[in-house]
Amino acid sequence: MKRKYIAAEDICRNIIFDKKLNNFARKYLVKGNECLVEYVMNFEAEHDSLSAMVGEFLMLHEGVAFSVYGEKHSFNHAD
């Protein structure tokens, strides 16, 4: 008989946690963090490397959990 639910501990055993996507997004995609970019030409290589890493994680694990750091921004219609 199949279980109708999956216990949280079963899920956690097969999911990997990663912080690199958050660091990449904050460095290249968040306005105001331009000082974090040492060399803008590294964007494509870092993007491709990160995409390959996530693909590999998904082949080896049930899922990937990403650390996400929120940015507070006030938006003004004049911007």
NORSUL-V413949 format. One record per residue. N is the residue number from 1. RES is the residue in one letter. SS is DSSP state (hx for helix, st for strand, lp for the rest). D_LAST is the distance of its C-alpha to the last C-alpha in Angstrom with 1 decimal. Layout:
n: (N:N)
res: (RES:RES)
ss: (SS:SS)
d_last: (D_LAST:D_LAST)
This chain:
n: (1:2:3:4:5:6:7:8:9:10:11:12:13:14:15:16:17:18:19:20:21:22:23:24:25:26:27:28:29:30:31:32:33:34:35:36:37:38:39:40:41:42:43:44:45:46:47:48:49:50:51:52:53:54:55:56:57:58:59:60:61:62:63:64:65:66:67:68:69:70:71:72:73:74:75:76:77:78:79)
res: (M:K:R:K:Y:I:A:A:E:D:I:C:R:N:I:I:F:D:K:K:L:N:N:F:A:R:K:Y:L:V:K:G:N:E:C:L:V:E:Y:V:M:N:F:E:A:E:H:D:S:L:S:A:M:V:G:E:F:L:M:L:H:E:G:V:A:F:S:V:Y:G:E:K:H:S:F:N:H:A:D)
ss: (lp:lp:lp:lp:lp:lp:lp:hx:hx:hx:hx:hx:hx:lp:st:st:st:st:lp:hx:hx:hx:hx:hx:hx:hx:hx:hx:lp:lp:lp:lp:lp:hx:hx:hx:lp:lp:lp:hx:hx:hx:hx:hx:hx:hx:hx:hx:hx:hx:hx:hx:hx:hx:hx:hx:hx:hx:hx:hx:lp:lp:st:st:st:st:lp:lp:lp:lp:lp:lp:lp:lp:lp:lp:lp:lp:lp)
d_last: (58.7:55.0:52.9:50.4:48.0:46.8:47.1:44.0:46.2:47.0:43.3:42.5:45.4:43.9:40.2:38.8:35.9:33.4:30.7:30.0:27.5:25.3:25.6:24.8:21.6:20.4:21.4:19.9:17.3:15.4:12.5:13.8:17.4:17.9:20.8:22.7:23.1:26.3:26.8:24.2:27.3:28.4:25.8:28.0:31.2:29.6:28.2:31.7:33.5:31.5:32.0:35.7:35.9:34.5:36.8:39.7:39.0:39.0:42.3:43.8:42.4:41.8:38.1:35.5:33.6:30.3:29.0:25.3:23.4:20.4:17.2:15.6:11.9:10.2:7.4:5.5:5.5:3.9:0.0)
